[in-house]
């Protein structure tokens, strides 16, 4: 063997050893980071993300990276596209209306947080499935919010919203891009059964707009574009807390309301599974959960967290919670959008 051959072989060995060392270094760095796919409002300046990141990093010494994927549907879509070569450890923001899609795609790994039995509010976990693939972190009920300055008769039911007096006075959200939009469709299906299509045909003329998301829709409402908007029973508490106004009211209908339960789950083949478990444990702790009431404006899943006074002043709890089979919602959304064309 010539010297040139020996030199070439030696060079190849060195390159392979260097590549191995670099991979080990990269892998070790990744084990010090937890990557979470989530939706835009969670990571916004006014959302829960920044403070949760700060507290998690201080408590664990791990780096926490939130990746803004857009809305909750886009969060799920990205995780599904990457499921064979996943880049994130945790997916956060899937609610009970799209949870089954995530479970059926087999992108999640079951994990029961160590304090789950003692801290989670009774009844909310079941809405995200049975096997701890998604863990609840907050919840609330959908409701119509009414600007009482409009001096209109208060609707007492979903059916009342179809009355001529409310023509072009209701702001809804697109169910294809917005979880409150999907929640309202689910509400009509749960409350009215097969008659929901007749209902939407009657409601059509009273809808001012179908906003692409909650932020834009609720923003139009607070600007006075219409006196009714779909949101949450907890939304008026935010206006009391930050705007010092009390003329927005969550309407409670005797027929019942649909609840939204938001969850987080560990992705299969997550690069940092141990870090993901640490994050999920932290997410349902009082330290993290205490951030949610004044940022998410939802009830924290941890039953031990004290609520701000504004919740007692502006938030309401419906006496009856409705449920719907999430598998029926895709067809319902398509029918609703066809009606609204």
C-alpha positions in Angstrom: 0.0 0.0 0.0 1.4 3.3 -1.0 1.8 6.3 1.3 -0.9 8.1 -0.7 -3.3 5.3 0.0 -2.5 5.3 3.7 -2.9 9.1 3.7 -6.3 8.8 2.0 -7.6 6.1 4.4 -6.3 8.1 7.4 -8.2 11.1 6.1 -11.4 9.1 5.7 -11.2 7.7 9.2 -10.6 11.2 10.5 -13.6 12.6 8.7 -15.8 9.8 10.0 -14.6 10.3 13.5 -15.2 14.1 13.2 -18.7 13.5 11.9 -19.4 11.2 14.8 -18.2 13.7 17.3 -20.3 16.5 15.6 -23.4 14.3 15.7 -22.9 13.5 19.3 -22.5 17.3 20.1 -25.6 18.1 18.1 -27.6 15.4 19.8 -26.4 16.5 23.2 -27.4 20.1 22.4 -30.9 18.9 21.3 -31.3 17.1 24.6 -31.0 20.5 26.3 -33.9 21.9 24.2 -37.6 21.2 24.1 -39.3 22.3 20.9 -43.1 22.9 21.0 -45.4 23.4 18.0 -48.2 25.7 18.9 -50.6 28.4 17.6 -50.0 32.1 17.0 -51.9 33.7 20.0 -50.2 31.4 22.5 -46.8 32.7 21.6 -47.8 36.4 21.0 -46.5 39.1 23.3 -49.8 39.0 25.2 -50.1 35.2 25.2 -49.1 32.7 27.8 -46.0 31.5 25.9 -43.4 34.1 26.8 -44.0 33.8 30.6 -44.3 30.0 30.5 -41.0 29.8 28.6 -39.3 32.0 31.2 -40.6 30.0 34.2 -39.8 26.6 32.6 -36.2 27.6 31.7 -35.6 29.0 35.2 -37.1 25.8 36.8 -35.5 23.1 34.7 -32.4 24.6 33.1 -33.6 23.4 29.7 -34.2 25.7 26.7 -37.8 26.0 25.5 -38.5 26.9 21.9 -42.0 27.6 20.8 -42.7 27.4 17.0 -45.6 29.4 15.7 -47.4 27.2 13.2 -50.4 29.6 12.6 -53.8 28.3 13.9 -54.5 25.0 15.7 -55.4 23.3 12.4 -52.1 24.3 10.9 -50.3 23.0 14.1 -51.8 19.6 13.5 -51.2 19.6 9.8 -47.5 20.3 10.3 -47.1 17.6 12.8 -48.8 15.1 10.5 -46.6 16.1 7.6 -43.4 15.6 9.7 -44.5 12.5 11.5 -41.9 10.3 9.9 -39.1 12.8 10.6 -40.4 14.8 13.5 -38.6 18.1 14.4 -40.6 18.9 17.5 -41.1 17.2 20.9 -44.5 18.5 21.9 -47.6 19.7 20.1 -49.8 22.2 22.0 -53.2 23.7 21.2 -55.3 20.9 19.8 -58.8 21.0 21.2 -61.5 18.4 21.7 -63.0 19.0 18.3 -59.8 18.1 16.5 -58.2 15.8 19.0 -59.5 12.6 17.4 -57.8 13.6 14.1 -54.4 13.7 15.8 -55.0 10.4 17.6 -56.1 8.7 14.4 -53.0 9.9 12.6 -50.9 8.1 15.3 -48.6 11.0 15.8 -48.9 11.1 19.6 -47.4 9.1 22.4 -49.3 8.3 25.6 -47.9 10.0 28.7 -49.7 10.5 32.0 -48.2 13.5 34.0 -47.1 12.5 37.5 -49.6 14.8 39.3 -52.5 14.4 36.8 -54.9 12.6 39.2 -54.5 15.1 42.0 -54.6 18.4 40.1 -56.7 18.1 36.9 -60.3 19.4 37.0 -62.7 16.4 36.9 -64.3 15.6 33.5 -62.1 17.6 31.1 -59.5 14.9 30.4 -62.1 12.6 28.9 -63.0 15.1 26.2 -59.5 14.6 24.8 -59.5 10.8 24.6 -58.8 8.0 27.1 -55.2 7.1 26.7 -53.3 10.3 27.8 -52.2 11.1 24.3 -53.4 14.7 24.9 -53.3 16.3 28.3 -55.6 19.2 29.0 -54.1 22.5 30.1 -57.1 24.9 29.8 -60.9 25.0 29.0 -63.9 27.2 28.7 -67.4 27.1 27.0 -68.3 28.8 23.7 -70.8 31.6 24.1 -72.4 34.5 22.2 -71.0 37.7 23.6 -73.5 40.6 23.6 -72.7 44.4 23.7 -75.4 45.5 26.0 -75.1 49.1 24.7 -77.0 48.0 21.6 -80.3 47.9 23.5 -81.6 44.9 21.6 -83.6 42.1 23.1 -81.3 39.5 24.5 -81.5 36.2 22.6 -82.3 33.3 24.9 -81.3 30.5 22.5 -79.5 29.6 19.3 -82.8 29.8 17.5 -83.4 33.4 18.7 -80.3 34.4 16.8 -82.2 33.8 13.5 -84.8 36.5 14.2 -85.0 39.4 11.7 -84.1 41.9 14.4 -80.5 40.6 14.4 -79.9 41.0 10.7 -76.2 41.6 10.0 -75.5 41.9 13.7 -73.6 38.6 14.4 -69.9 38.1 13.9 -68.8 34.5 13.5 -65.5 32.8 12.5 -64.6 30.5 9.7 -64.8 26.9 11.0 -62.0 25.8 8.6 -59.4 28.1 10.2 -60.7 29.0 13.6 -61.4 26.8 16.6 -64.2 29.1 17.9 -65.6 29.0 14.3 -65.5 25.2 14.5 -66.9 25.3 18.0 -70.0 27.2 16.9 -70.7 24.7 14.2 -70.3 21.9 16.8 -72.6 23.8 19.1 -75.4 23.9 16.4 -75.0 20.2 15.6 -75.0 19.2 19.3 -78.1 21.3 20.1 -80.1 20.9 17.0 -79.2 17.5 15.5 -79.9 17.0 11.8 -81.9 20.3 11.8 -78.6 22.3 12.0 -78.6 22.8 8.2 -82.0 24.4 8.3 -80.8 26.5 11.2 -77.8 27.8 9.3 -79.9 28.7 6.3 -82.1 30.8 8.6 -79.1 32.3 10.3 -77.3 33.3 7.1 -78.8 36.8 6.7 -77.9 37.7 10.3 -74.2 37.0 9.9 -72.2 40.2 9.3 -69.0 38.3 8.5 -67.1 35.1 8.9 -63.7 36.3 10.2 -60.7 34.1 9.6 -59.8 33.8 13.3 -60.8 34.8 16.8 -58.5 37.9 17.0 -59.9 39.5 13.9 -63.5 38.6 14.7 -63.4 39.8 18.3 -61.5 42.9 17.2 -64.4 43.8 14.9 -66.8 43.3 17.8 -64.9 45.6 20.1 -64.8 48.2 17.4 -68.6 48.2 17.4 -69.1 46.6 13.9 -71.8 44.3 15.4 -73.3 43.7 18.8 -72.9 39.9 18.9 -69.8 37.7 18.4 -69.0 34.1 19.1 -66.3 33.7 21.8 -66.0 32.2 25.3 -67.9 32.5 28.5 -64.7 33.9 30.0 -64.2 36.7 27.4 -66.0 39.5 29.3 -63.6 39.0 32.2 -60.7 40.1 30.0 -62.5 43.3 29.1 -63.1 44.0 32.8 -59.5 43.3 33.7 -57.8 45.3 31.0 -60.3 47.7 29.5 -62.2 48.4 32.7 -65.5 48.0 30.9 -68.4 45.8 31.9 -70.9 46.2 29.1 -70.0 43.0 27.3 -72.0 40.0 28.5 -71.7 36.2 27.8 -75.2 34.9 27.1 -76.1 31.6 28.7 -78.7 29.5 26.8 -80.7 26.9 28.7 -80.2 24.4 25.8 -76.6 24.1 26.8 -73.1 25.0 25.4 -70.2 23.3 23.8 -67.0 23.3 25.9 -63.5 23.7 24.4 -60.7 21.8 26.1 -57.2 22.5 24.8 -54.5 19.9 25.2 -50.8 19.2 24.6 -49.2 15.9 23.7 -45.8 14.3 23.1 -45.0 13.5 19.5 -43.9 10.0 18.6 -40.2 9.8 17.9 -39.6 13.1 19.6 -35.9 14.0 19.6 -36.1 14.9 23.3 -38.7 12.7 24.8 -37.5 13.1 28.4 -37.5 16.9 27.9 -41.1 16.6 26.5 -42.2 14.8 29.6 -40.6 17.4 31.8 -42.5 20.1 29.9 -45.9 18.3 30.1 -45.4 17.9 33.9 -44.6 21.6 34.2 -47.5 22.7 32.0 -50.1 21.3 34.4 -48.2 22.6 37.5 -49.6 25.6 39.5 -46.5 27.6 38.4 -47.4 27.3 34.7 -51.2 27.2 35.1 -51.3 30.4 37.1 -50.2 32.2 33.9 -53.2 31.1 31.9 -56.2 33.0 33.4 -54.8 36.4 32.5 -53.3 35.4 29.1 -55.4 32.6 27.6 -58.6 33.9 29.3 -59.6 30.3 29.8 -60.0 28.3 33.0 -56.8 26.5 34.0 -56.9 22.7 34.0 -55.3 22.7 37.4 -58.1 23.0 39.9 -55.9 24.4 42.6 -55.1 27.7 40.7 -56.9 30.8 42.1 -58.8 32.9 39.6 -58.6 36.7 39.3 -61.5 38.8 40.6 -62.4 39.7 37.1 -63.6 36.1 36.5 -66.1 36.4 39.3 -67.3 39.7 37.8 -67.5 38.7 34.1 -67.2 34.9 33.5 -70.1 32.6 33.6 -70.5 28.8 33.7 -73.4 27.2 31.8 -75.5 24.7 33.7 -75.4 22.2 30.8 -72.5 21.1 28.6 -73.3 19.6 25.2 -71.1 17.2 23.3 -70.8 16.1 19.7 -69.0 13.4 17.8 -65.9 15.1 16.4 -66.0 12.6 13.5 -69.2 14.3 12.2 -67.8 17.8 12.1 -65.9 17.6 8.8 -69.1 16.9 6.9 -71.0 19.5 8.9 -68.5 22.2 8.2 -68.7 21.5 4.5 -72.5 21.7 4.5 -72.4 24.9 6.5 -69.9 26.5 4.1 -72.0 25.4 1.1 -75.1 27.0 2.7 -73.2 30.3 3.2 -71.9 30.6 -0.3 
